[in-house]
Amino acid sequence: MKRHGFATDNALVENGEYDVGSPTVQELLQCKDDNNKWDFVVMNDHTQAPARQSTREELQSTLLQHYVPLITSNNPKATIIFVETAAYRLQGINNSQDLGTTSQFQQKVREGIQSYIQVLQHDNKTTTISVQMAPVGTAFLHVHNDNYELWEKLFDPWDNFHPSPTGTFLQGCVLYCTMFGTALPPTCPRTKEEIAALWKDARMMHPKKKGKDGVELPNVSEVEYLMNVAWDVCQMEKSSSSSSKL
């Protein structure tokens, strides 16, 4: 692809064009050899889709008919992780007026993701699949209720619904805790330099333009806080999931 406003020099390839890393599902999952098998398959939907019953049901069917066969053909023991994406920072944007407040919108997303998990665990007749939810949106909501100013910083300041670097860091922490069932390790970034290094190889970032600086990175205290939020929320999610199975 030709360069667009978000591609960084890290995306530059030999022919002078830019690869921002967007292969098809088939290219990602087709198993060419044993080294190409996935232990985890992380999936996220357009945030509004699981929040509405009609689109929710459409994806449930798509999961069973298309995604499950593709994933299990790659690795029958793979764990599917659905990302519970976050409700938007600004209420009503992107035709989301009917989804309510931040808390109401988030609850609808959560219910939709839970329905995907239920379908794969109970309506899938071909194979037993390990499925989990990464409660990213729940973690965002926790920050919303506990530190509103930081919650606003979790979103891209240009569109107010995609995650910013700070929001992306929280999402990464939640994914880690979900996948491995442990808190973040001591090797996680603890200094300003270590935090900046997380983005040094990024292929897409907001550029500095129109007199504005690029998107702000999280600081040391925010990183510490967000790692703790991720672990606390994932522990609560694990406890809730275990209770629902009783």
C-alpha positions as a printed NumPy array, in Angstrom:
array([[  0.   ,   0.   ,   0.   ],
       [  1.041,   3.6  ,  -0.458],
       [  1.872,   5.599,   2.634],
       [ -1.007,   7.192,   4.52 ],
       [ -0.959,   9.597,   7.438],
       [ -0.548,   6.952,  10.149],
       [  2.198,   4.733,   8.699],
       [  5.641,   5.095,  10.268],
       [  9.039,   4.411,   8.738],
       [  8.927,   0.997,  10.434],
       [  6.257,   0.007,   7.887],
       [  8.435,   0.8  ,   4.87 ],
       [  9.231,  -2.268,   2.726],
       [ 11.732,  -2.806,  -0.065],
       [  9.501,  -1.731,  -2.956],
       [  8.992,   1.683,  -1.388],
       [  5.461,   1.018,  -0.222],
       [  4.171,   0.523,   3.32 ],
       [  3.005,  -2.655,   5.051],
       [  0.987,  -1.858,   8.174],
       [  0.34 ,  -5.536,   8.91 ],
       [ -3.19 ,  -6.379,   7.798],
       [ -3.206,  -9.949,   6.454],
       [ -6.471, -11.755,   5.822],
       [ -7.883, -14.229,   8.346],
       [ -6.972, -17.066,   6.012],
       [ -3.38 , -15.873,   5.698],
       [ -3.099, -15.689,   9.48 ],
       [ -4.627, -19.055,  10.27 ],
       [ -3.817, -21.379,   7.394],
       [ -1.426, -23.957,   8.794],
       [  1.547, -24.375,   6.481],
       [  3.64 , -26.284,   9.008],
       [  3.828, -27.057,  12.732],
       [  5.592, -23.751,  13.374],
       [  2.533, -21.842,  12.185],
       [  0.067, -23.176,  14.745],
       [ -1.505, -20.717,  17.14 ],
       [ -1.953, -21.405,  20.854],
       [ -4.208, -18.346,  21.157],
       [ -6.45 , -16.672,  18.597],
       [ -7.427, -13.173,  19.729],
       [-10.552, -11.765,  18.098],
       [-12.43 ,  -8.516,  18.402],
       [-15.567,  -7.325,  16.69 ],
       [-16.657,  -3.834,  15.699],
       [-17.662,  -2.47 ,  19.105],
       [-21.299,  -1.86 ,  18.233],
       [-21.877,  -5.328,  16.758],
       [-22.054,  -7.348,  20.011],
       [-24.071,  -4.516,  21.576],
       [-27.032,  -5.066,  19.214],
       [-29.095,  -8.25 ,  19.047],
       [-29.354,  -8.396,  15.235],
       [-25.627,  -8.104,  14.527],
       [-24.874, -10.249,  17.56 ],
       [-26.852, -13.147,  16.09 ],
       [-25.265, -12.66 ,  12.68 ],
       [-21.772, -13.061,  14.088],
       [-22.76 , -16.081,  16.176],
       [-23.656, -17.835,  12.933],
       [-20.476, -16.657,  11.207],
       [-18.335, -17.926,  14.075],
       [-19.804, -21.42 ,  13.871],
       [-19.832, -21.682,  10.09 ],
       [-16.534, -20.057,   9.167],
       [-14.195, -19.158,  12.014],
       [-14.39 , -22.318,  14.129],
       [-13.478, -24.675,  11.23 ],
       [-10.587, -22.409,  10.239],
       [ -9.246, -22.103,  13.776],
       [ -9.56 , -25.791,  14.651],
       [ -7.938, -26.799,  11.366],
       [ -4.917, -24.757,  12.457],
       [ -4.847, -26.095,  16.017],
       [ -7.751, -27.957,  17.662],
       [ -6.294, -27.035,  21.075],
       [ -6.12 , -23.297,  20.422],
       [ -7.798, -20.96 ,  22.897],
       [-10.038, -18.294,  21.396],
       [ -9.977, -14.999,  23.262],
       [-12.693, -12.477,  22.515],
       [-11.73 ,  -8.898,  23.3  ],
       [-14.519,  -7.022,  25.026],
       [-13.841,  -3.677,  23.391],
       [-14.548,  -0.389,  25.146],
       [-17.601,   1.837,  24.833],
       [-16.806,   5.114,  23.103],
       [-15.518,   8.168,  24.941],
       [-18.233,  10.415,  23.487],
       [-21.815,   9.259,  23.864],
       [-23.758,   8.96 ,  20.613],
       [-20.884,   9.183,  18.117],
       [-20.775,   6.855,  15.087],
       [-24.558,   6.313,  15.209],
       [-24.41 ,   4.849,  18.72 ],
       [-27.15 ,   7.05 ,  20.173],
       [-29.359,   4.051,  20.945],
       [-26.665,   2.349,  23.037],
       [-26.994,   4.73 ,  25.97 ],
       [-24.455,   5.914,  28.492],
       [-20.907,   4.624,  28.801],
       [-21.977,   2.053,  31.398],
       [-25.04 ,   0.968,  29.401],
       [-23.083,   0.687,  26.166],
       [-20.37 ,  -1.322,  27.914],
       [-22.877,  -3.701,  29.467],
       [-24.399,  -4.393,  26.035],
       [-20.967,  -5.118,  24.572],
       [-20.19 ,  -7.437,  27.456],
       [-23.462,  -9.331,  27.044],
       [-22.748,  -9.75 ,  23.345],
       [-19.276, -11.178,  23.94 ],
       [-20.711, -13.537,  26.532],
       [-23.231, -14.716,  23.928],
       [-20.39 , -15.506,  21.502],
       [-18.693, -17.586,  24.177],
       [-21.903, -19.419,  25.013],
       [-22.521, -20.261,  21.359],
       [-19.044, -21.731,  20.941],
       [-19.226, -23.675,  24.198],
       [-22.77 , -25.009,  23.915],
       [-24.02 , -24.798,  20.304],
       [-20.852, -25.95 ,  18.579],
       [-21.41 , -29.626,  17.712],
       [-18.132, -30.446,  16.018],
       [-15.427, -29.922,  18.604],
       [-14.713, -28.729,  22.12 ],
       [-13.173, -25.272,  22.101],
       [-11.482, -23.307,  24.847],
       [-12.918, -19.783,  24.875],
       [-12.225, -16.79 ,  27.13 ],
       [-13.122, -13.129,  27.289],
       [-10.468, -10.445,  27.733],
       [-12.373,  -7.811,  29.76 ],
       [-10.76 ,  -4.772,  28.156],
       [-13.945,  -2.713,  28.14 ],
       [-14.579,  -3.586,  31.772],
       [-11.064,  -2.348,  32.584],
       [-11.754,   0.891,  30.701],
       [-14.997,   1.283,  32.671],
       [-13.104,   0.723,  35.926],
       [-10.793,   3.606,  35.003],
       [-13.835,   5.685,  33.99 ],
       [-15.296,   5.268,  37.461],
       [-12.028,   5.651,  39.351],
       [ -9.946,   8.151,  37.368],
       [-12.051,   9.978,  34.786],
       [ -9.235,  12.17 ,  33.51 ],
       [ -7.071,   9.141,  32.769],
       [-10.065,   7.361,  31.176],
       [-10.315,  10.194,  28.644],
       [ -6.657,   9.644,  27.844],
       [ -7.37 ,   5.995,  26.957],
       [ -8.933,   7.121,  23.666],
       [ -7.544,   8.52 ,  20.446],
       [ -8.056,  12.295,  20.765],
       [ -8.867,  12.588,  17.06 ],
       [-11.798,  10.156,  16.857],
       [-12.7  ,   9.421,  20.518],
       [-13.328,   5.704,  20.035],
       [-10.128,   3.958,  18.971],
       [ -7.684,   3.363,  21.849],
       [ -4.759,   5.734,  22.255],
       [ -1.28 ,   4.418,  23.135],
       [ -2.353,   4.567,  26.792],
       [ -5.541,   2.63 ,  26.023],
       [ -3.584,   0.181,  23.893],
       [ -1.214,  -0.412,  26.802],
       [ -4.169,  -1.228,  29.076],
       [ -5.569,  -3.579,  26.446],
       [ -2.213,  -5.345,  26.176],
       [ -2.059,  -5.753,  29.947],
       [ -5.563,  -7.244,  30.051],
       [ -4.698,  -9.651,  27.25 ],
       [ -1.563, -10.779,  29.081],
       [ -3.43 , -11.389,  32.337],
       [ -6.202, -13.234,  30.472],
       [ -3.875, -15.453,  28.477],
       [ -1.441, -16.385,  31.218],
       [ -3.553, -16.017,  34.356],
       [ -0.896, -14.012,  36.184],
       [ -0.132, -10.393,  36.989],
       [  2.249,  -8.458,  34.764],
       [  5.889,  -9.549,  35.257],
       [  8.618,  -7.361,  36.8  ],
       [ 10.147,  -6.981,  33.327],
       [  7.295,  -4.679,  32.286],
       [  8.34 ,  -1.067,  31.643],
       [  9.123,   0.922,  34.769],
       [ 10.872,   4.   ,  33.37 ],
       [ 10.051,   6.692,  30.814],
       [ 12.648,   5.242,  28.438],
       [ 11.312,   1.703,  28.757],
       [  7.775,   2.943,  28.118],
       [  8.823,   4.829,  24.977],
       [ 10.619,   1.71 ,  23.733],
       [  7.298,  -0.141,  23.549],
       [  6.33 ,   1.994,  20.559],
       [  9.688,   2.313,  18.801],
       [  8.788,  -0.427,  16.277],
       [  5.157,   0.637,  15.759],
       [  4.096,   0.601,  12.124],
       [  1.184,   2.978,  12.702],
       [  1.077,   6.057,  14.939],
       [ -0.579,   9.459,  14.835],
       [  1.863,  11.93 ,  13.27 ],
       [  2.567,  15.407,  14.495],
       [  0.4  ,  17.699,  12.352],
       [ -1.484,  20.963,  12.294],
       [  0.616,  22.327,  15.107],
       [ -0.258,  19.418,  17.379],
       [  2.093,  16.928,  18.974],
       [  1.742,  13.238,  18.352],
       [ -0.405,  11.152,  20.688],
       [  0.862,  11.195,  24.268],
       [  2.346,   8.041,  25.776],
       [  1.467,   6.899,  29.305],
       [  3.769,   8.058,  32.085],
       [  5.371,   5.889,  34.78 ],
       [  2.626,   6.282,  37.378],
       [ -0.096,   5.641,  34.791],
       [  1.626,   2.459,  33.618],
       [  1.798,   1.173,  37.197],
       [ -1.85 ,   2.026,  37.795],
       [ -3.058,   0.424,  34.55 ],
       [ -1.126,  -2.799,  35.184],
       [ -2.837,  -3.084,  38.561],
       [ -6.249,  -2.343,  37.027],
       [ -5.723,  -5.05 ,  34.411],
       [ -4.835,  -7.673,  37.013],
       [ -7.672,  -6.724,  39.376],
       [-10.278,  -6.778,  36.594],
       [ -9.031, -10.094,  35.203],
       [ -9.152, -11.676,  38.657],
       [-12.743, -10.497,  39.031],
       [-13.554, -11.834,  35.569],
       [-12.072, -15.226,  36.397],
       [-14.032, -15.385,  39.649],
       [-17.251, -14.374,  37.878],
       [-16.707, -16.901,  35.106],
       [-16.057, -19.695,  37.615],
       [-19.195, -18.825,  39.59 ],
       [-21.372, -18.87 ,  36.453],
       [-20.296, -22.438,  35.725],
       [-21.454, -23.741,  39.102]])
